[in-house]
Amino acid sequence: MSEEKRKIEICIISDIHLGTRACHAAELNKYLRSIEPTILIINGDWLDIWNFNAGYFPQEHIENVFLVLDMARQGIPVYYVTGNHDDHMRNFSGYRFDTLQLRDEIVLEIDGKKLWIFHGDKYDLSVGGSARWLAKLGGRYYDHIFTLNRYINNIRLKYGKDKILISKYIKDKVKSIVKSKIQDFEDVAIEIGIENGYDYIVCGHIHKPQIREVKTDLGKAIYLNSGDWVENLTALEYANGNWEIFYYQHDLQYKNIDRS
């Protein structure tokens, strides 16, 4: 007997990176089957076009695409916001399929509050201009590093040792070098968001789930980041007037998710 789905008003996921070995599509599919959102938002990097390999797109990745399309066919508004790894999709911004809409960014109003949602790369100079080639190269090798990381962790678990995230460490180090003299894109996005009167500023891109209030001389806003389905396996959920970060690895024990 299937378990009852959790009803939430808004679900935001990002940085899924379908088409790469780093993607945890099976876990994401399990999560999506456990919820019944009023609105689903994919905030960038759903398909990893940068690192796409025609020889690697397993069944669980295909299932993820169909799960999202099925939600749209059921009448659930689905927004696919483009990111840097699927930036080629920006050529089709504005396209609609059933209730699925392809956008570069969206603005929603919930409970009288203005919500600004975009991937975040447009304010991150480390993936644009002259640094773009380095970001692409890093992404391509990152997938190979992740595969090696998974193999090492399987050995460590057999000997009772904790997992290590070599892939995340290397990715963070490379990005910190590229961005060492560049203002953090979050600060830029937050400043612009507050200037434009947005109450919530929602990004993905940096694989760092968080919810925090930010105050400046111009006002205040809540900054949210949906994290990713590569390292953190997280989502943003809005229900009963509150935002929460869903952590798959932890909340699996407490929320209504089929473990099969």
C-alpha positions as CSV (number, residue, x, y, z in Angstrom):
1,M,0.0,0.0,0.0
2,S,1.5,3.4,-1.0
3,E,1.9,6.0,1.6
4,E,0.0,9.3,1.6
5,K,1.9,12.1,-0.1
6,R,2.9,15.2,1.9
7,K,1.1,18.3,0.6
8,I,3.2,21.4,0.3
9,E,2.6,24.7,-1.4
10,I,5.9,25.2,-3.2
11,C,8.8,22.9,-3.8
12,I,12.1,24.3,-5.2
13,I,14.9,22.0,-6.3
14,S,18.0,22.9,-8.2
15,D,21.4,21.6,-9.4
16,I,20.3,18.1,-10.3
17,H,22.8,17.6,-13.1
18,L,21.1,14.9,-15.0
19,G,23.4,13.1,-17.3
20,T,26.3,13.0,-14.9
21,R,27.4,10.2,-12.5
22,A,27.4,12.7,-9.6
23,C,23.6,13.1,-9.9
24,H,21.5,11.3,-7.2
25,A,18.5,10.9,-9.5
26,A,17.1,7.8,-7.7
27,E,16.9,9.6,-4.4
28,L,15.3,12.7,-6.0
29,N,12.7,10.5,-7.7
30,K,11.9,8.9,-4.4
31,Y,11.5,12.4,-2.9
32,L,9.3,13.7,-5.7
33,R,7.0,10.7,-5.4
34,S,6.6,11.5,-1.7
35,I,5.2,15.0,-2.1
36,E,2.2,16.7,-3.7
37,P,3.3,20.4,-4.4
38,T,1.0,23.1,-5.6
39,I,3.9,24.5,-7.5
40,L,7.2,22.8,-8.5
41,I,10.2,24.9,-9.4
42,I,13.5,23.5,-10.9
43,N,15.9,26.4,-10.3
44,G,18.6,25.6,-12.9
45,D,21.1,22.9,-13.9
46,W,18.4,20.2,-14.3
47,L,20.2,18.9,-17.4
48,D,24.0,19.1,-17.4
49,I,24.5,20.0,-21.0
50,W,28.0,21.1,-20.3
51,N,29.1,17.6,-19.4
52,F,26.4,15.6,-21.2
53,N,27.6,12.2,-22.5
54,A,25.4,10.4,-24.9
55,G,26.7,7.1,-23.5
56,Y,25.5,7.9,-20.0
57,F,21.8,8.6,-19.2
58,P,20.6,5.8,-17.0
59,Q,17.0,4.7,-16.3
60,E,16.6,6.8,-13.1
61,H,17.6,9.9,-15.0
62,I,15.0,9.2,-17.7
63,E,12.4,8.5,-14.9
64,N,13.2,11.9,-13.4
65,V,12.3,13.7,-16.6
66,F,9.1,11.8,-16.9
67,L,8.2,12.4,-13.2
68,V,8.4,16.1,-13.8
69,L,6.5,15.9,-17.1
70,D,3.8,13.9,-15.4
71,M,3.4,16.6,-12.7
72,A,2.9,19.1,-15.5
73,R,0.3,16.9,-17.2
74,Q,-1.6,16.6,-13.9
75,G,-2.0,20.3,-13.9
76,I,0.7,21.2,-11.4
77,P,2.5,24.4,-12.5
78,V,6.1,23.5,-13.1
79,Y,8.7,26.2,-13.7
80,Y,12.0,25.2,-15.2
81,V,14.4,28.1,-14.6
82,T,17.6,27.8,-16.7
83,G,21.1,27.6,-15.1
84,N,24.6,27.8,-16.4
85,H,25.0,24.1,-17.0
86,D,21.8,24.1,-19.1
87,D,22.3,27.7,-20.5
88,H,21.6,26.5,-24.0
89,M,17.9,26.1,-22.9
90,R,17.8,29.9,-22.6
91,N,17.3,30.0,-26.4
92,F,13.8,28.6,-25.7
93,S,12.9,30.8,-22.7
94,G,9.1,31.3,-22.6
95,Y,8.3,27.9,-24.0
96,R,5.3,26.1,-22.5
97,F,4.4,22.4,-22.4
98,D,1.1,21.7,-20.6
99,T,1.7,23.6,-17.3
100,L,5.6,23.4,-17.6
101,Q,7.1,26.8,-18.4
102,L,10.7,27.4,-19.3
103,R,12.0,30.7,-17.8
104,D,15.3,32.5,-17.1
105,E,13.9,33.8,-13.8
106,I,10.4,34.1,-12.2
107,V,8.7,36.4,-9.8
108,L,5.8,35.1,-7.7
109,E,3.7,36.5,-4.9
110,I,2.9,34.3,-1.9
111,D,1.0,35.5,1.1
112,G,1.5,39.1,0.1
113,K,5.3,38.7,-0.3
114,K,7.3,39.0,-3.5
115,L,9.5,36.0,-4.4
116,W,12.4,36.4,-6.9
117,I,13.7,33.1,-8.2
118,F,16.7,32.7,-10.5
119,H,19.6,30.3,-10.7
120,G,22.3,32.8,-9.7
121,D,25.0,32.4,-12.4
122,K,24.2,35.7,-14.0
123,Y,25.9,37.4,-11.0
124,D,28.7,34.9,-10.8
125,L,31.7,36.1,-12.9
126,S,33.5,32.8,-12.2
127,V,31.3,31.1,-14.8
128,G,31.1,33.9,-17.3
129,G,33.5,35.7,-19.7
130,S,37.1,34.5,-19.7
131,A,36.5,32.2,-16.7
132,R,33.8,30.2,-18.5
133,W,36.2,27.8,-20.0
134,L,37.8,27.0,-16.6
135,A,34.3,26.4,-15.1
136,K,33.4,24.0,-17.9
137,L,36.7,22.1,-17.6
138,G,36.3,21.8,-13.9
139,G,32.8,20.5,-14.3
140,R,33.9,17.8,-16.8
141,Y,36.7,16.5,-14.5
142,Y,34.5,16.8,-11.5
143,D,32.3,14.0,-12.7
144,H,35.3,11.7,-13.0
145,I,36.5,12.7,-9.5
146,F,33.1,12.0,-8.1
147,T,33.2,8.5,-9.5
148,L,36.6,7.9,-7.9
149,N,35.3,9.5,-4.6
150,R,32.3,7.0,-4.6
151,Y,34.7,4.1,-5.0
152,I,37.0,5.3,-2.2
153,N,34.0,5.7,0.1
154,N,32.7,2.2,-0.5
155,I,36.1,0.9,0.7
156,R,36.0,3.3,3.7
157,L,32.5,2.1,4.7
158,K,33.6,-1.5,4.6
159,Y,36.3,-0.6,7.3
160,G,33.8,1.3,9.4
161,K,35.1,4.8,8.4
162,D,33.1,7.8,7.6
163,K,32.6,9.1,4.0
164,I,34.8,11.8,2.7
165,L,33.9,14.3,0.0
166,I,37.0,14.7,-2.1
167,S,34.9,15.9,-5.0
168,K,33.4,18.7,-3.0
169,Y,36.7,19.8,-1.5
170,I,38.3,20.0,-5.0
171,K,35.3,21.8,-6.4
172,D,35.3,24.4,-3.6
173,K,39.0,25.0,-3.9
174,V,38.9,25.5,-7.6
175,K,36.0,27.9,-7.3
176,S,37.7,29.8,-4.5
177,I,40.7,30.4,-6.7
178,V,38.6,31.6,-9.6
179,K,36.6,33.9,-7.3
180,S,39.4,35.1,-5.0
181,K,39.1,38.7,-6.3
182,I,35.5,38.7,-7.3
183,Q,32.6,39.8,-5.1
184,D,30.4,37.0,-3.9
185,F,27.5,36.7,-6.3
186,E,25.1,36.2,-3.3
187,D,25.9,39.7,-2.1
188,V,25.3,41.2,-5.5
189,A,22.0,39.3,-5.9
190,I,20.8,40.2,-2.4
191,E,21.6,43.9,-2.9
192,I,19.7,44.0,-6.3
193,G,16.8,42.0,-4.8
194,I,16.4,44.4,-1.9
195,E,16.7,47.4,-4.1
196,N,13.8,46.1,-6.2
197,G,11.6,45.4,-3.2
198,Y,11.7,41.6,-3.2
199,D,10.9,39.9,0.1
200,Y,12.5,36.6,-0.8
201,I,15.6,36.0,-3.0
202,V,15.9,32.4,-4.1
203,C,19.0,31.0,-5.8
204,G,20.7,27.7,-6.5
205,H,24.1,27.4,-8.3
206,I,26.5,27.1,-5.4
207,H,25.2,23.9,-3.9
208,K,24.9,25.4,-0.5
209,P,21.4,25.1,1.1
210,Q,20.5,27.9,3.4
211,I,17.8,30.3,4.7
212,R,18.9,33.5,6.2
213,E,17.7,37.0,6.8
214,V,19.8,39.8,5.3
215,K,19.6,43.5,6.2
216,T,21.1,46.4,4.3
217,D,20.7,50.2,4.4
218,L,18.0,49.8,1.8
219,G,15.9,47.2,3.7
220,K,15.8,43.5,4.4
221,A,15.0,40.2,2.7
222,I,15.2,36.5,3.2
223,Y,17.9,34.8,1.1
224,L,17.2,31.1,0.3
225,N,19.3,28.6,-1.6
226,S,17.9,25.2,-2.6
227,G,21.2,23.4,-2.5
228,D,21.6,20.4,-4.9
229,W,21.1,16.7,-5.7
230,V,24.8,16.0,-6.1
231,E,26.3,16.5,-2.6
232,N,23.6,17.7,-0.2
233,L,20.4,16.2,-1.6
234,T,18.2,19.1,-0.5
235,A,15.0,21.0,-1.4
236,L,13.2,24.1,-0.3
237,E,9.7,23.6,0.9
238,Y,7.0,26.2,1.6
239,A,4.0,25.2,3.6
240,N,1.7,26.9,6.2
241,G,3.5,30.2,5.8
242,N,7.0,28.8,6.5
243,W,10.1,27.9,4.5
244,E,12.1,24.8,5.4
245,I,15.1,23.0,3.9
246,F,14.4,19.4,3.3
247,Y,17.5,17.2,3.8
248,Y,17.0,13.8,2.1
249,Q,19.6,12.0,4.2
250,H,18.2,13.2,7.5
251,D,14.5,13.8,6.8
252,L,14.1,10.4,5.3
253,Q,13.7,9.1,8.8
254,Y,10.9,11.5,9.8
255,K,9.0,12.4,6.6
256,N,6.6,10.3,4.6
257,I,8.9,8.7,2.1
258,D,8.7,5.2,0.7
259,R,12.0,3.4,1.4
260,S,11.6,0.8,-1.3
